[in-house]
């Protein structure tokens, strides 16, 4: 019983600390702006995403084209044979 209660209290304290640090980081960013290293990291991430996207489109093979013979699709006259 006490282990479970200790786990719940520990979890609540941990979540409170994480939310507090997140709030402080957001407040710092609002008040002082982003640092140069954060801007560079975001720019490098965007560039890496563009390169990965470009490579995916280059690696895609075009769909196989259907090959038709010269006779296929040609209209042929026919007669119905009535018996």
C-alpha positions in Angstrom: 0.0 0.0 0.0 2.8 2.4 0.9 4.8 1.6 -2.2 1.8 2.5 -4.4 1.2 5.7 -2.4 4.9 6.6 -2.6 4.8 6.0 -6.4 1.8 8.3 -6.9 3.4 11.1 -4.8 6.7 10.7 -6.6 4.9 10.9 -10.0 3.0 14.0 -9.0 6.2 15.7 -7.8 8.0 14.7 -11.0 5.3 16.1 -13.2 5.1 19.3 -11.3 8.9 19.8 -11.7 8.7 19.1 -15.4 5.8 21.5 -15.9 7.7 24.2 -13.8 10.8 23.9 -15.9 8.8 24.0 -19.1 7.1 27.2 -17.9 10.4 28.8 -16.9 11.9 28.0 -20.3 8.9 29.4 -22.1 9.0 32.5 -19.9 12.7 33.0 -20.6 12.2 32.6 -24.4 9.4 35.2 -24.3 11.3 37.7 -22.3 14.8 37.3 -23.7 14.2 35.8 -27.1 15.8 32.7 -28.6 19.6 32.3 -28.4 21.8 32.1 -31.4 22.5 28.4 -30.9 18.8 27.6 -30.8 18.2 29.5 -34.0 21.1 27.7 -35.7 19.8 24.3 -34.5 16.3 25.1 -35.9 17.8 26.2 -39.2 19.9 23.1 -39.5 16.9 20.9 -38.7 14.9 22.6 -41.4 17.7 22.1 -43.9 18.0 18.4 -43.0 14.3 18.0 -43.4 14.4 19.6 -46.9 17.4 17.4 -47.9 15.6 14.2 -46.7 12.4 15.2 -48.6 14.4 15.9 -51.7 16.2 12.5 -51.5 12.9 10.7 -51.0 11.4 12.3 -54.2 14.6 11.5 -56.1 14.7 7.9 -55.0 11.1 7.3 -56.1 10.9 5.3 -59.3 8.4 6.3 -61.9 5.5 4.0 -62.3 5.9 1.3 -64.9 4.2 2.2 -68.2 1.8 -0.3 -69.7 3.1 -1.6 -73.1 0.5 -2.0 -75.8 1.0 -4.0 -78.9 0.1 -2.4 -82.3 -3.0 -4.6 -82.6 -4.4 -4.0 -79.2 -7.2 -1.5 -79.2 -7.7 -1.7 -83.0 -11.3 -1.7 -84.2 -12.3 -4.9 -86.1 -15.5 -5.4 -88.0 -17.4 -8.5 -87.2 -20.7 -10.1 -88.2 -23.0 -11.9 -85.9 -23.8 -15.4 -87.1 -27.4 -16.4 -86.4 -28.1 -20.1 -86.5 
